[in-house]
Amino acid sequence: MSVSREDIKKIARLAQLHIEEEQYDQYMRQLNAILGYMEKLNALDTNDVTPLMHSQELQNVMREDTVRRSLTQEEALKNAPGAGNGFFRVPKVVKR
């Protein structure tokens, strides 16, 4: 199967794309190259190939979900440059 100039015009119209007249030949070559590659792939015998979700067999490495002691409010605010009423104090960044 090959793509013609009329096919490119139809695709451009359906996709609502404006293509300059001198670009049609470039798009024809590119789409025909893609279709040629797809024909090569279709010619391959894949009957004995196991379907894959990913190209590499990877597994997630996860740590155990264990309960650990967290920082208290005082410990979290201890090294803060500014704190007040139990919160971090930061410069105002929103102007009205």
Secondary structure per residue as TSV (DSSP state, phi and psi in degrees):
chain	resnum	aa	ss	phi	psi
A	1	M	-	360.0	136.2
A	2	S	-	-130.0	156.2
A	3	V	-	-97.5	134.5
A	4	S	-	-103.5	173.8
A	5	R	H	-61.0	-38.6
A	6	E	H	-66.3	-36.6
A	7	D	H	-62.4	-42.1
A	8	I	H	-63.3	-42.7
A	9	K	H	-62.0	-41.6
A	10	K	H	-66.6	-44.0
A	11	I	H	-61.0	-43.9
A	12	A	H	-62.9	-40.7
A	13	R	H	-65.8	-44.4
A	14	L	H	-65.3	-35.7
A	15	A	T	-87.1	0.5
A	16	Q	T	55.0	47.5
A	17	L	-	-108.4	141.9
A	18	H	-	-97.5	118.1
A	19	I	-	-117.6	128.6
A	20	E	-	-66.6	151.5
A	21	E	G	-58.0	-37.9
A	22	E	G	-75.5	-9.1
A	23	Q	G	-90.0	-12.9
A	24	Y	H	-59.2	-43.8
A	25	D	H	-63.2	-39.5
A	26	Q	H	-62.4	-46.1
A	27	Y	H	-66.8	-36.8
A	28	M	H	-61.2	-46.0
A	29	R	H	-61.7	-45.3
A	30	Q	H	-64.6	-47.0
A	31	L	H	-66.6	-37.5
A	32	N	H	-66.1	-35.4
A	33	A	H	-65.4	-41.1
A	34	I	H	-64.1	-45.6
A	35	L	H	-65.5	-35.4
A	36	G	H	-63.6	-40.7
A	37	Y	H	-64.4	-41.3
A	38	M	H	-63.4	-36.5
A	39	E	H	-64.1	-38.3
A	40	K	H	-62.9	-42.5
A	41	L	H	-65.3	-39.3
A	42	N	H	-66.1	-24.4
A	43	A	H	-77.0	-15.3
A	44	L	S	-73.0	143.9
A	45	D	-	-88.0	112.8
A	46	T	-	-113.9	19.2
A	47	N	T	-62.9	-36.9
A	48	D	T	-96.3	11.9
A	49	V	-	-93.8	127.2
A	50	T	-	-76.6	129.9
A	51	P	-	-62.6	142.1
A	52	L	-	-123.7	149.7
A	53	M	S	-86.4	-33.1
A	54	H	S	-138.1	158.2
A	55	S	S	-76.0	-19.5
A	56	Q	S	-120.6	142.9
A	57	E	-	-84.7	91.2
A	58	L	-	-113.7	150.1
A	59	Q	-	-127.5	148.1
A	60	N	-	-70.0	136.9
A	61	V	-	-104.5	112.5
A	62	M	-	-124.3	143.8
A	63	R	-	-84.7	162.5
A	64	E	-	-65.8	141.5
A	65	D	-	-87.1	99.7
A	66	T	-	-118.1	150.6
A	67	V	-	-78.5	128.3
A	68	R	-	-129.3	158.6
A	69	R	-	-69.3	134.5
A	70	S	-	-107.6	172.8
A	71	L	-	-70.6	144.4
A	72	T	-	-80.3	168.8
A	73	Q	H	-61.8	-40.7
A	74	E	H	-65.5	-42.0
A	75	E	H	-64.9	-38.5
A	76	A	H	-67.0	-36.4
A	77	L	H	-88.2	-7.3
A	78	K	T	-57.7	-44.0
A	79	N	T	-99.9	9.5
A	80	A	-	-71.4	138.4
A	81	P	S	-64.6	-25.3
A	82	G	S	-149.3	134.5
A	83	A	E	-145.4	151.8
A	84	G	E	-165.5	136.4
A	85	N	T	55.1	32.2
A	86	G	T	81.6	12.9
A	87	F	E	-127.4	161.1
A	88	F	E	-74.2	136.8
A	89	R	-	-102.8	128.5
A	90	V	-	-130.9	157.5
A	91	P	-	-63.6	148.1
A	92	K	-	-66.3	130.4
A	93	V	-	-114.0	-11.2
A	94	V	-	-103.2	124.6
A	95	K	-	-103.3	143.8
A	96	R	-	-103.0	360.0
